[in-house]
Amino acid sequence: MLETIWFVLWGVLWAVYFMLDGFDFGVGMLMPFLAKNDEEKRTMYQSLGPFWDGNEVWLITAGGVTFAAFPLMYAVMFSSLYSALMLVLFALIFRAVSLEFRNQKDGPRWRAAWDLGTFLGSLLPALLLGVAFGNIFQGIPIDGEGVYHGTLLTLLNPYGLLTGVVFVLLFLVHGAIWQAIKAGGDLHERSLSVAKKLWPLLLVMAVVFLGATKMATNLWNNYIQNPLLLVVPLLAVAGLLLTRIFLAKAACWKAWFASSVTIVGCTLFGVIGLYPIMLPSTLSAEYNLTAFNSASTPLTLKIMLVVALIFVPIVIAYQTWVYVMFKDKVTAEDLAQEAY
């Protein structure tokens, strides 16, 4: 029972992380194409300022839960996906430095360098996290000792890359909507327009992804055996359709929440489809890592559950306060307060 609870929490934490840090990635990836001048770039940076570091807390939490609740899964996953995850880590570090350093000094070359860091530090994690989860969904070549029989190129397979592209598109649409919420004037209009233009491409790739998932993975098996679970992918589809409906009405906050539902639904679709497996082996089903054979002791899981019940609501309350406090659009007064 405890293993199942923590499996669900593990999936929810990743879903929340993708929902929140997803718009950060999207804004960072769109910056070279949306912003027409330095003032608009500063506006885009300001739209992330109060949020991005808090959003990344969920990544630490998801990684911490993997380590503490499923140590064997953590060990095998991080050793098998070591190259990809190290690239993600370095990209996140470089993005954080870029976000903090960009406005600390005036000068076109200085700012251009950090703008490039923000772009690459947003694109690479979005793509590589998608590739990593695509490989988790379809399985990787691990043996009974948890040893990975492959290379970085093994992970760059068609299904893994397809999942990476879907992640990038999800975050691009999510980020464009967020930027439309936080910006006014021409930047608002361009952001809204970009979200509308990207949505059909996301829809097409989502359909392709669902078909490829049927052929490349066993994720659909749980849904076939228990049709009630289909509410999860249907929720993701509803969120995607509502995103477009709200975009047409320029109801940006509603579109952003609908996009959030899409991202959470897509993540949970994969997690629920995996259960009870956490990391399938393509060498033999006997080598699969599950929520039961890779979990910590029951006492550890009980203690962690108590800690989670105390501190996760505190984190949620804090982040809710931040989002309410800084919900308004970025103004000229906000830009005037920057230090450089």
Secondary structure, 3 states (H helix, E strand, C coil): CHHHHHHHHHHHHHHHHHHHHHHHHHHHHHHHHHCCCHHHHHHHHHHHCCCHHHHCHHHHHHHHHHHHHCHHHHHHHHHHCHHHHHHHHHHHHHHHHHHHHCCCCCCHHHHHHHHHHHHHHHHHHHHHHHHHHHHHHHCECECCCCCECCCHHHHCCHHHHHHHHHHHHHHHHHHHHHHHHHCCHHHHHHHHHHHHHHHHHHHHHHHHHHHHHHHHCCCHHHHHHCHHHHHHHHHHHHHHHHHHHHHHCCCHHHHHHHHHHHHHHHHHHHHHHHCCEEECECCCHHHCEECCCCCCCHHHHHHHHHHHHHHHHHHHHHHHHHHHHCCCCCCHHHHHCCCC
